[in-house]
Each structure stands twice: as C-alpha cells, then as structure tokens.
Amino acid sequence: MKRTCLITGGNSGIGKQAAIQLAQAGFHVIIGVRNLKRGEIALEDIKEKSEQNDIEILQVDMSSKKSIIDASLELKKRINQLDVLIHNAADFDIARKQPERSVDGIETIWATNQIGPVVLTDSVMDLIRKSEQGRIITIASKGLMMHPTLTVDLNDPEFEKRKFSVPKAYYQSKLAQVMYTYWLSEKLKGTGITVNCIRVTNVKVDISRYPNISGFMKFLYSLKSRFSISAEEMAKTYIYLATSPEINKTTGKYFNEKNKPVSSSSYSLNKENIDAVMKLTMSYIK
Ligand SMILES: NC(=O)c1ccc[n+]([C@@H]2O[C@H](COP(=O)([O-])OP(=O)(O)OC[C@H]3O[C@@H](n4cnc5c(N)ncnc54)[C@H](OP(=O)(O)O)[C@@H]3O)[C@@H](O)[C@H]2O)c1
C-alpha cells in the first residue's frame, strides 16, 4: 500500500521541493496550504515536475486552531492512516515591523510555528497511530547556532513586554520546536512512532515572496543566497527522514542537511526546560 505524507507549507520553497521528491518516492502526498489559489498553482507544478498524480491539497491555516481542527476532520474523510507528517510551514515575514495577531489572538509567529504544529499533531495522531511506522518531522534552523544562549521567554513568548523583531520571535519558535521534538519523542516511546527535527541550513529564499522589503534587505538576501543551498537540495533531508529504513527506530534526534544527527543547545536539551516550554505551549491549547 502507498504511504501517505502530509506536509504543511507544501506550496513554496523547501516544502514544495519535498512534495515533488516525496511523490517521486511513491508517496501519496497531501500539501497543507493556507491559500487555495497558491496551493492549486503549486499542485500543478508539483504534478508536472514529479510526473506523478497522487498529490492533493488540504487547506489549513497553521495559525488558527479551528482551521487545523477542520483540516484534520477533512483529512479523516479522505484517508485512513497517515505515515509521515512534516511540520514545514513557518511564519517568517521579514517585512513585518510590529507583532501581528492570529484569529485566536496569539502573536502569529508563535501561533504558526509552535502552537499550530502541536495542535495538528494532536488532531491527526489517531491517523498516525494506524501507520505501521509513523514518522513526525519538525523543522528548525541552523541560525539557532548563532544564538546558543537563547531561551523561550516563559513570561513573554508573544513579545508583549519586550521589543519585537521577526528574527527574535522566529528563533524563539524554532527553539521551541526542537524542544517539542524531544518532548513528543519521549511521550511516544514504545509506540513505534518516531519524532525527529531537521536543522535546516541557509536555503535560497524566493525573494519575490517579500515584495515589501527594503532594497537593503534585498541586497542582504542576495548576499546570503551566495552561501545558500537550493530548496531542492535541502528537501533531500526531508525525504531521508521520511523514508530511510535505517532510522526507523531513531527518535528524538536533530538532523543536519547532511542527514547526520547533531546537538542542539544545552538549554534545549534540559528536561526541566523542555517541560516548562511544553507546559506553556499546552496552556494555549486547552
Ligand atoms: N530558507 C531558509 O534559509 C531556512 C532556514 C532555516 C529554516 N528554514 C525553515 O524551513 C521551512 C521552509 O522554509 P522555506 O524557506 O521553504 O520558506 P517559504 O518558501 O517561505 O515557505 C513557507 C511556507 O509556509 C507557509 N505558511 C506560512 N504561514 C502559514 C500558515 N499560517 N498556515 C499555513 N502555511 C503557512 C507558506 O505559505 P504561503 O505561501 O501562503 O505564505 C509557505 O508555503 C520553514 O519551517 C523555515 O522556518 C528555512
């Protein structure tokens, strides 16, 4: 039987390239997209590039709990089991100067990059449990290495009391995703379901996605792109984690773009810190 993978943010960048490679690897691929029009354009491209047809769209706004729950109910009408779940979508709107709020009233980077994946995993866990060997893959960033002492601000995760910047909010959310990976892998020990995180390196960004950024930012991004790998190249690690038989029992690990396990910060590995971050996260969900 074909394995099924749901990948969020599958209409752009690494997610789209991963969708192409997953389809080529024989998966039934479901791309989670917040915007149906963008999703449909991407879907046609994914079908054409992969030369596969077993790809479909699921509408989901990862910053909205209701949208995620509605999407999971829709998913259950379409499939009986989910083999791979990739939490690829992320909010990193570099043009944003002020925090924005999701429909749930939560700062959108925190809502999309940390709360959303936890709600989605919970909502589709019954489908993953039906897989012979379910795999959950979270996405973090190599940029975290530039912030080795970064912590999740338990008192102010939404930047209500401190100065907001997109990079600060983004790296906090990605650090929380690493910690969520460790926490969930512990919770799922003995079930056969694995949970691993990818440390995405510098990947070429499609700058046309950010029409409102300044000329200086465009210049910085063009410089950055000289030291970046392609989305297609990075997607190979997604495929490795989704398919490789040699890691079918490997869980709670953090992988780099060369498919090698790497370490995260000592803060993120500390059990008390992990529990505190997940207690905070769960306070948004209940
Ligand atoms: N590029 C890098 O250098 C880099 C470095 C480190 C980590 N990463 C991580 O790698 C992953 C993929 O990044 P990328 O470079 O491929 O980025 P990208 O091209 O900007 O793709 C991000 C995707 O997330 C989707 N998304 C954003 N907010 C969403 C929401 N509320 N609900 C549903 N989908 C939403 C976007 O949809 P729309 O098209 O609708 O906006 C888009 O499909 C992300 O987790 C990112 O944090 C990237």
The ligand as a MOL file (V3000), in Angstrom:
LIG
                    3D

  0  0  0     0  0            999 V3000
M  V30 BEGIN CTAB
M  V30 COUNTS 48 52 0 0 0
M  V30 BEGIN ATOM
M  V30 1 N 15.0540 29.2190 3.8110 0
M  V30 2 C 15.9030 29.1290 4.8030 0
M  V30 3 O 17.0670 29.5910 4.6880 0
M  V30 4 C 15.5310 28.4450 6.0790 0
M  V30 5 C 16.4850 28.3960 7.0950 0
M  V30 6 C 16.1490 27.7530 8.2780 0
M  V30 7 C 14.9150 27.1560 8.4370 0
M  V30 8 N 14.0070 27.2260 7.4300 0 CHG=1
M  V30 9 C 12.7110 26.5530 7.6560 0
M  V30 10 O 12.3930 25.7200 6.5510 0
M  V30 11 C 10.9760 25.6490 6.3830 0
M  V30 12 C 10.6060 26.0000 4.9550 0
M  V30 13 O 11.0960 27.3040 4.6740 0
M  V30 14 P 11.1840 27.9010 3.2020 0
M  V30 15 O 12.4640 28.6200 3.0910 0
M  V30 16 O 10.8290 26.8850 2.2080 0 CHG=-1
M  V30 17 O 10.0410 29.0310 3.3310 0
M  V30 18 P 8.9050 29.5590 2.3620 0
M  V30 19 O 9.2270 29.3430 0.9310 0
M  V30 20 O 8.6400 30.9550 2.8330 0
M  V30 21 O 7.6860 28.6200 2.7400 0
M  V30 22 C 6.9870 28.7680 3.9310 0
M  V30 23 C 5.6670 28.0460 3.7520 0
M  V30 24 O 4.9320 28.1480 4.9770 0
M  V30 25 C 3.6130 28.5390 4.6320 0
M  V30 26 N 2.9440 29.2130 5.7330 0
M  V30 27 C 3.3070 30.3280 6.3980 0
M  V30 28 N 2.3910 30.6410 7.3110 0
M  V30 29 C 1.4150 29.6820 7.2310 0
M  V30 30 C 0.1970 29.4640 7.9170 0
M  V30 31 N -0.2540 30.2940 8.8640 0
M  V30 32 N -0.5320 28.3730 7.5800 0
M  V30 33 C -0.1310 27.5230 6.6030 0
M  V30 34 N 1.0060 27.6970 5.9120 0
M  V30 35 C 1.7680 28.7730 6.2180 0
M  V30 36 C 3.7850 29.4700 3.4270 0
M  V30 37 O 2.5390 29.6280 2.7640 0
M  V30 38 P 2.2120 30.9420 1.8790 0
M  V30 39 O 2.7730 30.6590 0.5020 0
M  V30 40 O 0.7320 31.0070 1.9280 0
M  V30 41 O 2.8790 32.1060 2.5250 0
M  V30 42 C 4.8000 28.6690 2.6410 0
M  V30 43 O 4.1690 27.6420 1.9260 0
M  V30 44 C 10.3820 26.5960 7.4080 0
M  V30 45 O 9.9930 25.8680 8.5640 0
M  V30 46 C 11.5310 27.5180 7.7480 0
M  V30 47 O 11.4340 28.0660 9.0450 0
M  V30 48 C 14.2710 27.8540 6.2480 0
M  V30 END ATOM
M  V30 BEGIN BOND
M  V30 1 1 1 2
M  V30 2 2 2 3
M  V30 3 1 2 4
M  V30 4 1 4 5
M  V30 5 2 4 48
M  V30 6 2 5 6
M  V30 7 1 6 7
M  V30 8 2 7 8
M  V30 9 1 8 9
M  V30 10 1 8 48
M  V30 11 1 9 10
M  V30 12 1 9 46
M  V30 13 1 10 11
M  V30 14 1 11 12
M  V30 15 1 11 44
M  V30 16 1 12 13
M  V30 17 1 13 14
M  V30 18 2 14 15
M  V30 19 1 14 16
M  V30 20 1 14 17
M  V30 21 1 17 18
M  V30 22 2 18 19
M  V30 23 1 18 20
M  V30 24 1 18 21
M  V30 25 1 21 22
M  V30 26 1 22 23
M  V30 27 1 23 24
M  V30 28 1 23 42
M  V30 29 1 24 25
M  V30 30 1 25 26
M  V30 31 1 25 36
M  V30 32 1 26 27
M  V30 33 1 26 35
M  V30 34 2 27 28
M  V30 35 1 28 29
M  V30 36 1 29 30
M  V30 37 2 29 35
M  V30 38 1 30 31
M  V30 39 2 30 32
M  V30 40 1 32 33
M  V30 41 2 33 34
M  V30 42 1 34 35
M  V30 43 1 36 37
M  V30 44 1 36 42
M  V30 45 1 37 38
M  V30 46 2 38 39
M  V30 47 1 38 40
M  V30 48 1 38 41
M  V30 49 1 42 43
M  V30 50 1 44 45
M  V30 51 1 44 46
M  V30 52 1 46 47
M  V30 END BOND
M  V30 END CTAB
M  END
